[in-house]
Amino acid sequence: MKLAEIKGVYHSIFSLGFNCTPAIQLEANKLRPFAGVLDWTVSAYLSDVNRLLKNRFAGFMELPNLKMLDFIPNHPNYVVQDTYYNMVSSHDFPIRAGSDSYLSSYPEFKEKLNRRVARTLEKMASDPKLLFVRLNGTFEEASELQSVLASMVTHDFRVLLVNYTQVPYIVDLEWPLEKVCSVELPAFDMYASNYDPNWNILLEGIQYVNA
C-alpha cells in the first residue's frame, strides 16, 4: 500500500504503540479522539502486540504478570512490566506519599484499562473504517498484524507503520500488503523532543469523523 492510499476519513484512530510517540503525534494533529489501550505503553516488538490483539487483550496487565522494574529517581511513576506480553508502563502507577507499594493505584488503573479495552473492541466491531498507527515493526510482523486485525475488525481498516532509520527524507516503502502503509522517517531523537514535523506530512489528508 502506498502512502497516498492511506489518506481519507476514519471513524476511529488508535495507536499501537512501541512508545508514546504515535499517541503524541496523533494528538498534535487532532487525530486522537479518545485514549487507546497502548497509548502510553512501551512494546518493543510488534509481534507482542499481535499476540495481545489475537488474545483480545485477555490477561493484559493482570496482577500475576506484573513486576516493578528499576526505580527511576525523580520520576513520578513506578515503571511496571507485564511479563506475559513483554510490555512496560511508566505512566500508570504514580508514586504516592505514605505508600511503598507500586500497586496502590492498581484498582483505578485496571478500571480505566478495562474501559479502554471495551471501547477498542466495540469500535473494531462497529465502526465503518479504522486506522491503527504503529512505530517500529518488520514486514513479517506487519503481515501478521494485517491478518490479526482482519479477524477482529468487522468492516474496513488501515495500518500506518513507521520506522525511524537513516534515510534523509520520508520513504514510502510500498510493501505488498493490502491494508498496511509502511514508511521510513529520518532518525529522530524522540526522547529529546515530542515534536517531529515529518508526522504532519504523514498524517496530512487523514480525517477523523465520529461514526
ZINOR-V11395 format. One record per residue. N is the residue number from 0. PHI is phi as a letter, one per 40 degrees, with the letter a starting at -180 (NA if undefined). OMEGA is omega in degrees with one decimal (* if undefined). BURIAL is 1 if it has 9 or more other C-alpha atoms within 8 Angstrom, else 0. Layout:
BEGIN
N PHI OMEGA BURIAL
N PHI OMEGA BURIAL
END
This chain:
BEGIN
0 NA 178.6 1
1 c -179.6 1
2 d -179.0 1
3 c -176.8 0
4 c -179.2 0
5 c 178.7 1
6 c 177.5 1
7 h -174.4 0
8 c 176.5 1
9 b -176.6 1
10 b 169.3 1
11 a 178.2 1
12 b -176.8 1
13 b 168.7 1
14 c 172.0 1
15 b 166.6 1
16 g -154.7 1
17 g 168.6 1
18 a -175.6 1
19 c -176.2 1
20 d 179.9 1
21 d 179.8 1
22 c 179.9 1
23 c -178.2 1
24 c 175.1 1
25 c 178.6 1
26 c -178.5 1
27 c -179.8 0
28 b 177.0 1
29 f -179.9 0
30 b 178.1 1
31 b -174.2 1
32 c 178.8 0
33 a -178.0 0
34 c 177.0 0
35 b -176.8 1
36 c -171.2 0
37 b -175.1 1
38 d -172.7 1
39 b -177.1 1
40 b 175.2 1
41 c 177.9 1
42 b -170.9 1
43 c -173.9 0
44 b 177.2 1
45 c 178.1 1
46 d 177.3 0
47 c 175.7 1
48 c 177.3 1
49 d 179.5 1
50 c 178.0 1
51 c 178.8 1
52 c 179.7 1
53 d 178.2 0
54 c 179.7 0
55 f 176.2 0
56 g -178.5 1
57 c 177.7 0
58 g -175.6 0
59 c 178.6 1
60 f 173.8 0
61 c -173.5 0
62 d -177.4 0
63 c -176.9 0
64 c -172.4 1
65 c 178.1 1
66 a 176.0 0
67 c 177.3 1
68 c -176.5 0
69 d 177.2 0
70 c -179.4 0
71 b -179.8 0
72 d 177.0 0
73 g 176.0 0
74 c -174.3 0
75 c -175.8 0
76 b 169.3 1
77 c 174.9 1
78 b -169.9 1
79 b -178.1 1
80 b 166.5 1
81 c -172.7 1
82 c 179.7 1
83 c -178.5 0
84 b 178.2 1
85 f 179.7 1
86 b -172.5 1
87 b 173.6 1
88 b 175.1 1
89 b -177.3 1
90 b -168.4 1
91 b -175.2 0
92 b -175.5 1
93 c 174.4 1
94 c -174.1 1
95 b 176.4 0
96 c 178.3 0
97 g 178.8 0
98 b 178.1 0
99 b -179.8 0
100 b 178.0 0
101 c -178.2 1
102 c -177.0 0
103 c -179.8 0
104 c -173.9 1
105 d -178.6 0
106 d 179.1 0
107 c 179.0 0
108 c -176.3 1
109 c 176.7 1
110 c 178.4 0
111 c -179.7 0
112 c 180.0 1
113 c 177.5 0
114 c -178.4 0
115 c 177.1 1
116 c -179.0 1
117 c 179.7 0
118 c 180.0 0
119 c -179.4 1
120 c 178.9 1
121 c 179.0 0
122 c 177.3 1
123 c -177.0 1
124 c -168.5 1
125 b -172.1 0
126 c -178.1 1
127 c -176.9 1
128 a -177.9 1
129 b 174.3 1
130 b 176.5 1
131 b -176.5 1
132 b -177.0 1
133 b 172.5 1
134 b 177.1 1
135 g 176.2 1
136 i 178.9 1
137 c 177.1 0
138 c -178.6 0
139 c 178.0 0
140 c 179.7 1
141 c 177.5 1
142 c 177.4 1
143 c 178.3 1
144 d 178.5 1
145 d 179.7 1
146 c -179.5 0
147 c -179.7 1
148 c 178.6 1
149 c 178.6 0
150 c -176.4 0
151 b -174.6 0
152 c -176.5 1
153 c -174.5 1
154 b -172.6 1
155 b 177.3 0
156 a 171.7 1
157 b 177.0 1
158 b 170.6 1
159 b -178.7 1
160 b -175.4 1
161 b 172.8 1
162 b 172.7 1
163 c 179.5 1
164 b -178.6 0
165 c 177.7 0
166 c -178.9 1
167 c -178.2 0
168 a -179.4 0
169 c 177.8 1
170 b 175.8 0
171 c -172.9 1
172 c 177.5 1
173 f 177.5 1
174 c 179.9 1
175 c 176.7 0
176 b -171.3 1
177 c -172.0 0
178 b -172.7 1
179 b 171.2 1
180 b -178.5 1
181 b -180.0 1
182 b 171.7 1
183 b 176.5 1
184 b 174.5 1
185 d -178.7 1
186 d -172.3 0
187 a 179.1 0
188 c -175.1 0
189 c 179.5 0
190 c 178.6 0
191 c -178.1 0
192 a 176.3 0
193 c -171.2 1
194 b 173.9 0
195 b -174.7 1
196 c 178.2 0
197 c 177.8 0
198 c 177.0 0
199 d 179.1 1
200 c -179.5 0
201 d -172.2 0
202 c 177.6 1
203 c 179.9 0
204 g 175.0 0
205 c -177.5 1
206 b 172.6 1
207 b 175.8 1
208 b 179.5 0
209 c -179.6 0
210 c * 0
END
